């Protein structure tokens, strides 16, 4: 099986945010879609290792900031390459709160959605959240950023490695070692061993 075929699928990129116990948090996700129009419902997939996942399980509410093509790499670093368990991700961001009290980004976001969870499905490493949209607003006419656009125009090109081991094709993290365990999960972006390439 050629795992690169999966990269040909089209994805958007979003900041998923939640609030629980007076703490704001968010993470980057690429799986979100509308599933019905009446009522307006969406589905998202969230990695169980993310604190945002646990917060949504607790509160059954979230916001989705739809990122646009002006989004700098620093946003992906802030929300995707560190854990909310040790960082205050909204500390230095331009944000507002929707009616549900949850933060959303305003600077490089072309729209946001607020939603309440009505069902969940355990799919192994991730949980699917089916949710009813309770609030939605368009913030700009900027084009949405896709995963392909991110890879081609936002993510910095990898530096020439002097280390030997395995590099994550998603975020660039390097695992040093001769053999990469089959069940290895990238500590930065949470992708599995199939998304690593050998570096010599």
N, C-alpha and C positions, 0 to 999 in steps of 0.2 A: 504494500500500500504506500502511495506517495502522499505523505502528510502535507506537502506543500499545496496540494489541491485545495485544502481547506482555506488557504489564504486567498483564494480566488473568490470566495463568498464576500458579499458586500456587507459592511457593518458601519454603524455610526459610532461615535464616541461621546460619552455622557459622564457628568459628575452626578452620582447618586448620593443624596444626602439624607440624614436622619438626625433626630434629636431624642435623647433619653437621659433621664437623671441630670438635667441641666447641662448636658454636654452635646455640642455639635460635632458631627463627623461626616465624612464623605469618602467615596472611593470612585475610581474610574471603572466603568463597565462598558461593554460593547454589544450587549444583547438586550435590546428593548424594542418592542413593537406594539402597534395597536392591533387588538384582536376583534373588537366589536365597536360599532358606532353608536348604537342605542341599547343600553347605556354605553358611554365611552369607557372602554376598558383596555388596559395595556398589560403586557407580561414582561417581566425582567428576570434575568438570571444573575445570581450573586454568589460568589465564592464563599463557602462556609468559614474560611479562615479570616475573612474580613470582619472587623468590629461593626461596620455598618450593617452587615447581615444580622448580627445578634441584636442590634438596636431595632431593626425593622421587625424581627421576630417578636420583640418585646412590645413595641408600640403599635404595630400594624399600620404605620404611616411612613411616607417618604416623599421626597421631591426629586425631580429629574431635571438637571440643567442641560439643555441641548447645546453642546459646544459648537462654535463656528470656526471658520478657517483662520481667524486672527489669533486663535488660542496659542500662546507661547508654550514651549517645552516645559517651562517651570510649573505650569498648572498640572501637567502629567506627572512631573516629579513629585509635587506636593501631595496630590491625591492618589497617585498610583504606586509610588516607590517607597513609601514609608507607612508605618502602622499608626492608626489613630489611638492605639493603646499607649503610645509613647510620644505622640505629637498632637498639637492643637492645629488641625489642618485649616481651619477658617480664620486663624489669628490675623494674618496679614492679607486677607482677600477683600475684594469689593463685593459685598453681598447685601441682600435684603432678606426679609422673612415674608413668607406667604401667610395666608390666614390660619394655616395649621401650626404656625410657630416655627416651622423648619426653614433653615437657611437655603438660599439658592444663589448662584453666581449671576452677576449682572454685566460684567465687563466684556467677556468674550462668549456670551451666550445669546443665541437668537430666539430662544423661547424656553419656558419652563413649564413643568406639569407638577401638580400636587396630586397625590393618590392615597387611597386607603385600601389595604390588603383585604381581599375577600376569600382568597384560597391560596394554599401553598402546595408544592409538589417537590418531594425529595428526589433529586436526580444524581445522587452520589456526592461528588465534590461540591456541587452547587445546589441551591434551592431556587425553584421557579416561584415567583410571586405574581399572582394574578390580582390586579387591583383596578378599582374604579377611579377614574379621574374626577377630582373634586374641584380643581382650579386649573386654568391654563391661560397663558398669556404670551403673545409674540413680543419680543424685545427689539428685534432688528431684522433687516432684510439680508443680512450676511448669509452666505452659503454655509450649510452644516459641514462639519469636518467628518470625513470618513476615515476608516482605518487605513485605507490605501493612501489617502492624502497625508495622514499623519506619518506613515512610513516614508513617503517620498519628499515631503516638504517641511515637516516639523521636527521629527526625531533626528538628532545629530548622527552623522555617519560614524560607524565604530572606528576607534583608533586602532592602529596596528598593534596587535598583542605581542608582548614578549613572553607572556606566561604560556604554559602548556596546560591543556585541560579541555573544558567544554564551555562554549559561550551560548547564552540564551539569545535566540534570534528575535525575541520580543523586546527585551529591555537592555540587553548587553551584559548582564551579570556573568561573571566568569567563575565556574566551578573548577578548582584546581584538583587534578587527580587523573590517573590513567584511565579508570573506568567510571562511568556515570551510572549510578544505580537506576534500575528500570523504573522504580517508583519515586524517583527524585522530583521534588517540587521546588521551583525557583523561589527563593525567599523574598524576592523583590516583587515580581509580577504574578506569582502563583501559577505559572504555566508548568506543564509536565516535561519529562525527559525527552519526549518526541520533538519539542521545540528547541532543543539544544543542538549545536553543531561543534564538531571537534576542531580545536585550534592546536597548531603545532608550533 
